[in-house]
Amino acid sequence: MNNSSALRLVKVAEADFPTRFGFFRIFGFEGRYQDLVEEAVVLAMGNLAEGPPPLVRIHSQCLTGDVFHSLRCDCRAQLEIALNSIAAEGRGLLIYEHQEGRGIGLLNKLRAYELQDQGADTVEANEQLGFDSDLRSYALPGAILGFFGLKAVRLLSNNPEKVAAVENASVEVVERVPCLADILDTNGAYMRTKKEKMGHLLE
């Protein structure tokens, strides 16, 4: 779904959503493109229509990290940094995309874990499975930002591709806010690969 102009955004549902981080409004969206459907969940806090550009985080689903607290990656840590940062300001948006394993899916991600245990890094593992290092598309988040009427944002991200994707959706990124998690013994190699091979800004 790389052509955002051909993507049709459908809001499926919305509801109140109290969390330990604060009170959000939760939205369910579908992005429909030809015969494909991509899903995303959005947590919105505060009045986004007034005031300075809000904090926005585009977060790709990571079951192993977000749910099971895996220390192989920094996904859960980044999710919590984003939610705490939005709550501290009292306004902002978290877009949670259904793109497990940088788009290769959960079971393929576990296959990639197996290859990493045998010595491959995260990029090499994807490539050995026949995938690019990152298959994610950001057309759906771009459409969602348009739904909320956002023309400018402060993007919580270490990934230059997300900055470019937001700007390609005609939304100005007035600031890239680092979302830096602690580097651990269990994820150090993974973090180095993201920096050296994928261009993530981790300093």
Phi, psi and chi 1 to 4 in degrees:
 res  aa     phi    psi   chi1   chi2   chi3   chi4
   1 MET       -   66.8  -80.7 -169.3  -98.3      -
   2 ASN   -91.6  -16.2  -65.6  -44.6      -      -
   3 ASN   -97.8   96.4 -173.5  -10.3      -      -
   4 SER   -65.9  -27.1   58.3      -      -      -
   5 SER   -69.7  -24.0   62.6      -      -      -
   6 ALA   -93.4   -5.6      -      -      -      -
   7 LEU   -83.5  132.8 -177.6  143.8      -      -
   8 ARG  -105.7  119.4 -176.0  164.5   68.0   92.2
   9 LEU   -91.0  131.8 -176.4   69.6      -      -
  10 VAL  -126.4  122.9  177.2      -      -      -
  11 LYS   -82.9  120.9 -172.6 -170.0   80.8  171.4
  12 VAL   -90.1  -39.0  175.4      -      -      -
  13 ALA  -165.0  161.2      -      -      -      -
  14 GLU  -152.1  152.2   64.5  173.2  -74.0      -
  15 ALA  -161.6  162.9      -      -      -      -
  16 ASP   -66.1  146.9  -70.3  -20.2      -      -
  17 PHE  -147.1   84.6 -163.2   66.7      -      -
  18 PRO   -73.3  137.7   25.5  -31.6      -      -
  19 THR  -136.5  172.1   76.4      -      -      -
  20 ARG   -70.7  -12.3   68.5  179.4  178.8   86.7
  21 PHE   -88.2  -20.1  -60.3   95.7      -      -
  22 GLY   144.6 -173.9      -      -      -      -
  23 PHE   -96.0  120.8 -171.2   86.7      -      -
  24 PHE  -117.5  168.8  -69.9   85.7      -      -
  25 ARG  -110.3  128.1 -170.4   81.5  173.8  157.4
  26 ILE  -103.2  137.3 -169.8  168.5      -      -
  27 PHE  -125.0  144.0  -65.3   78.1      -      -
  28 GLY  -112.4  131.0      -      -      -      -
  29 PHE  -127.3  150.3  -71.5   98.2      -      -
  30 GLU  -119.8  137.9  -71.4 -178.9  -14.6      -
  31 GLY  -108.7  114.5      -      -      -      -
  32 ARG  -105.8  125.2  -62.1  178.0 -179.7  174.5
  33 TYR  -137.7  109.7  177.3   75.9      -      -
  34 GLN    53.0 -120.2  -63.5  179.1   -3.3      -
  35 ASP   -95.9    6.3  -65.7  -29.5      -      -
  36 LEU  -101.1  146.6  -58.0  174.9      -      -
  37 VAL  -131.6  125.6  177.3      -      -      -
  38 GLU  -114.0  142.4 -177.1 -176.5  -13.2      -
  39 GLU  -111.8  151.6  -62.7  176.7  -13.9      -
  40 ALA  -150.0  149.5      -      -      -      -
  41 VAL  -114.1  141.7  169.3      -      -      -
  42 VAL  -126.1  133.2  173.3      -      -      -
  43 LEU  -107.2  121.6  -60.5 -174.9      -      -
  44 ALA  -118.2  137.0      -      -      -      -
  45 MET  -130.4  136.1  176.8  179.2  -78.4      -
  46 GLY    77.2 -175.2      -      -      -      -
  47 ASN   -88.7  108.2 -174.8  -15.7      -      -
  48 LEU   -84.9  -15.3  -58.2  176.4      -      -
  49 ALA   -80.7  -20.8      -      -      -      -
  50 GLU  -121.6  151.0  -61.9  179.5    2.3      -
  51 GLY    97.1 -175.1      -      -      -      -
  52 PRO   -68.8  168.2   26.5  -34.7      -      -
  53 PRO   -54.4  130.2  -27.4   35.7      -      -
  54 PRO   -80.4  162.6   31.5  -36.5      -      -
  55 LEU   -69.2  137.1  -77.8  172.5      -      -
  56 VAL  -134.7  134.5  170.0      -      -      -
  57 ARG  -122.7  127.3  166.5   74.2 -178.5  165.9
  58 ILE  -102.0  111.1  -60.2  171.2      -      -
  59 HIS  -118.8  127.0 -170.6   88.7      -      -
  60 SER   -88.0  134.6  -63.8      -      -      -
  61 GLN   -51.3  135.5  173.9 -179.4  -53.1      -
  62 CYS  -140.7   90.3  176.9      -      -      -
  63 LEU   -56.2  -45.1  176.9   75.3      -      -
  64 THR   -63.2  -38.6   48.9      -      -      -
  65 GLY   -86.9  -52.4      -      -      -      -
  66 ASP   -65.4  -37.9  -61.6  -18.6      -      -
  67 VAL   -98.4  -47.5  176.2      -      -      -
  68 PHE   -96.4    4.4  -62.3  133.8      -      -
  69 HIS    61.7   35.9  -62.7 -132.7      -      -
  70 SER   -56.8  141.7  168.8      -      -      -
  71 LEU  -105.9   15.5  -62.5 -179.9      -      -
  72 ARG   -78.8  -19.4  -64.9 -176.1   70.7  120.8
  73 CYS  -136.0 -179.7   64.1      -      -      -
  74 ASP  -111.6   17.8   58.7  -20.1      -      -
  75 CYS   -65.5  -50.5  -61.4      -      -      -
  76 ARG   -63.4  -41.0 -178.8 -175.8  174.0   87.2
  77 ALA   -59.5  -42.6      -      -      -      -
  78 GLN   -65.8  -39.2  -72.0 -168.2   88.5      -
  79 LEU   -60.4  -45.0  178.8   61.8      -      -
  80 GLU   -70.4  -37.1  -67.0 -160.9   -9.1      -
  81 ILE   -58.3  -44.9  -71.3  167.9      -      -
  82 ALA   -63.9  -47.2      -      -      -      -
  83 LEU   -65.1  -40.7  -70.4  169.5      -      -
  84 ASN   -64.8  -39.5  -82.5  -45.5      -      -
  85 SER   -66.8  -43.5  -61.5      -      -      -
  86 ILE   -64.0  -43.7  -69.9  168.7      -      -
  87 ALA   -63.8  -37.7      -      -      -      -
  88 ALA   -63.4  -32.8      -      -      -      -
  89 GLU   -89.2  -15.3  -64.4 -161.6   -2.9      -
  90 GLY    77.9    9.6      -      -      -      -
  91 ARG  -163.3  149.1   61.1 -167.2  -67.5  -92.2
  92 GLY   152.1 -178.2      -      -      -      -
  93 LEU  -140.4  131.7 -155.9   66.3      -      -
  94 LEU  -118.9  119.7 -175.4  134.9      -      -
  95 ILE  -102.5  117.4  -58.7  172.1      -      -
  96 TYR  -108.1  106.2 -166.4   92.0      -      -
  97 GLU   -92.0  145.1  -79.2 -159.2  -78.1      -
  98 HIS   -86.3   72.7 -175.2   64.2      -      -
  99 GLN  -136.3   64.4  -63.2 -158.4   89.0      -
 100 GLU   -58.0  138.6 -176.6   81.1   40.8      -
 101 GLY    63.6   40.9      -      -      -      -
 102 ARG    53.0   35.1  -61.8 -162.6  -59.3  -85.8
 103 GLY    98.4   -1.2      -      -      -      -
 104 ILE   -93.5   -9.5   68.0  173.9      -      -
 105 GLY    94.4  160.2      -      -      -      -
 106 LEU   -62.9  -50.8  176.4   60.5      -      -
 107 LEU   -68.2  -35.4  -63.9 -174.1      -      -
 108 ASN   -67.3  -32.4  -79.2  -36.3      -      -
 109 LYS   -63.9  -39.8 -176.7  170.3   80.6  169.1
 110 LEU   -66.7  -35.4  -61.8 -174.7      -      -
 111 ARG   -62.9  -39.1  -67.1 -175.1  178.7  100.0
 112 ALA   -65.4  -38.4      -      -      -      -
 113 TYR   -56.7  -44.1  -81.9  179.3      -      -
 114 GLU   -60.4  -43.1 -172.1  172.9   40.5      -
 115 LEU   -66.3  -35.8  -68.4  170.7      -      -
 116 GLN   -65.8  -36.3  -70.2  167.2   39.0      -
 117 ASP   -63.9  -22.6  -75.6   -7.4      -      -
 118 GLN   -93.4    2.7  -63.4  167.7    9.8      -
 119 GLY   120.3  -11.8      -      -      -      -
 120 ALA   -75.3  150.9      -      -      -      -
 121 ASP   -87.3  178.5   65.3   32.8      -      -
 122 THR   -64.1  -33.9 -178.0      -      -      -
 123 VAL   -72.8  -47.7  168.8      -      -      -
 124 GLU   -60.5  -37.7  -67.6  165.3  -12.4      -
 125 ALA   -62.7  -46.0      -      -      -      -
 126 ASN   -59.1  -43.9  -84.8   28.7      -      -
 127 GLU   -66.9  -37.0  -69.2  172.2  -14.5      -
 128 GLN   -65.3  -25.8  -72.1  176.9   30.3      -
 129 LEU   -86.3   -1.5  -69.4  170.5      -      -
 130 GLY    92.6   15.8      -      -      -      -
 131 PHE  -113.1  158.0  -59.3  110.1      -      -
 132 ASP   -68.6  166.3  -70.4  -21.8      -      -
 133 SER   -64.5  -27.6   61.4      -      -      -
 134 ASP  -148.6  116.0 -164.9  -24.4      -      -
 135 LEU  -102.2    6.4  -66.7  178.1      -      -
 136 ARG   -70.6  146.5  -71.3  174.0  -66.2 -176.7
 137 SER  -115.6  144.9  162.9      -      -      -
 138 TYR  -116.7   21.8  -60.0  110.4      -      -
 139 ALA   -64.2  -40.4      -      -      -      -
 140 LEU   -64.8  -47.8  179.6   54.2      -      -
 141 PRO   -58.1  -37.2  -25.7   34.5      -      -
 142 GLY   -60.7  -42.4      -      -      -      -
 143 ALA   -66.1  -36.7      -      -      -      -
 144 ILE   -66.3  -40.6  -71.7  170.1      -      -
 145 LEU   -59.8  -38.4  -66.4  174.9      -      -
 146 GLY   -65.2  -38.0      -      -      -      -
 147 PHE   -57.9  -40.3  172.8   89.3      -      -
 148 PHE   -84.8    3.8  -74.2   96.7      -      -
 149 GLY    71.3   25.0      -      -      -      -
 150 LEU   -86.8  125.8  -64.4  177.6      -      -
 151 LYS  -103.3  -18.2  -57.8  -63.1 -176.0 -176.0
 152 ALA  -149.9  143.3      -      -      -      -
 153 VAL  -142.1  163.8  -59.4      -      -      -
 154 ARG  -108.2  113.5  -66.7  156.1   52.4 -129.5
 155 LEU   -95.3  120.6 -168.9   66.2      -      -
 156 LEU   -81.8   98.3  -87.1  158.2      -      -
 157 SER  -165.6  151.2 -178.4      -      -      -
 158 ASN  -106.4    2.0  -51.7  -39.8      -      -
 159 ASN  -105.0  109.4 -173.7  -12.3      -      -
 160 PRO   -57.9  -28.2  -21.6   32.3      -      -
 161 GLU   -65.7  -32.3  -72.3 -169.1    8.2      -
 162 LYS   -70.0  -37.9  -71.2 -175.8 -178.8  178.3
 163 VAL   -60.6  -47.7  175.7      -      -      -
 164 ALA   -62.6  -38.9      -      -      -      -
 165 ALA   -65.4  -41.1      -      -      -      -
 166 VAL   -65.1  -43.6  169.7      -      -      -
 167 GLU   -68.0  -31.7  -67.3 -176.7  -26.1      -
 168 ASN   -66.5  -20.8  -74.2  -19.2      -      -
 169 ALA   -88.8   15.1      -      -      -      -
 170 SER    65.2   32.4  -59.8      -      -      -
 171 VAL  -116.7  124.4  177.4      -      -      -
 172 GLU   -75.9  131.8 -178.9 -175.2    2.0      -
 173 VAL   -95.7   98.8  177.8      -      -      -
 174 VAL   -76.9  -20.2  -60.7      -      -      -
 175 GLU  -157.0  134.7 -179.3 -175.4    5.4      -
 176 ARG   -95.4  115.1 -177.0 -168.2   66.9   82.5
 177 VAL   -95.2  117.9 -179.2      -      -      -
 178 PRO   -57.8  145.5  -24.0   34.8      -      -
 179 CYS  -126.6   73.9 -166.7      -      -      -
 180 LEU   -98.9  118.7  -61.8  172.7      -      -
 181 ALA   -94.1  161.8      -      -      -      -
 182 ASP   -64.4  140.4  -68.2  -23.5      -      -
 183 ILE   -90.0  124.6  -62.6  177.5      -      -
 184 LEU  -111.6  166.1  -50.3  172.4      -      -
 185 ASP   -58.8  -33.2  -69.1  -18.7      -      -
 186 THR   -79.0  -18.5   51.0      -      -      -
 187 ASN  -124.7    7.7   69.1   14.5      -      -
 188 GLY   -59.3  -45.9      -      -      -      -
 189 ALA   -64.5  -40.4      -      -      -      -
 190 TYR   -60.0  -44.6  167.3   82.6      -      -
 191 MET   -66.9  -39.9  -59.0  -74.0  -83.2      -
 192 ARG   -62.3  -40.2  -77.3 -166.1  -58.8  -86.1
 193 THR   -65.2  -41.0  -59.6      -      -      -
 194 LYS   -60.6  -38.4  -71.9 -147.6  -61.4 -175.0
 195 LYS   -73.0  -49.6  176.4 -177.1  176.5 -178.1
 196 GLU   -81.0  -33.7  -65.1  170.3    2.9      -
 197 LYS  -105.7  -22.5  -68.9 -169.2  173.4 -177.7
 198 MET  -114.2   -2.2  -57.1 -178.1   70.0      -
 199 GLY    75.5   16.9      -      -      -      -
 200 HIS   -68.6  144.2  -72.8 -145.1      -      -
 201 LEU   -94.9   97.0  -55.1  171.1      -      -
 202 LEU  -112.6   22.5  -61.4  177.8      -      -
 203 GLU  -122.8      -  -64.7  177.7  -15.7      -
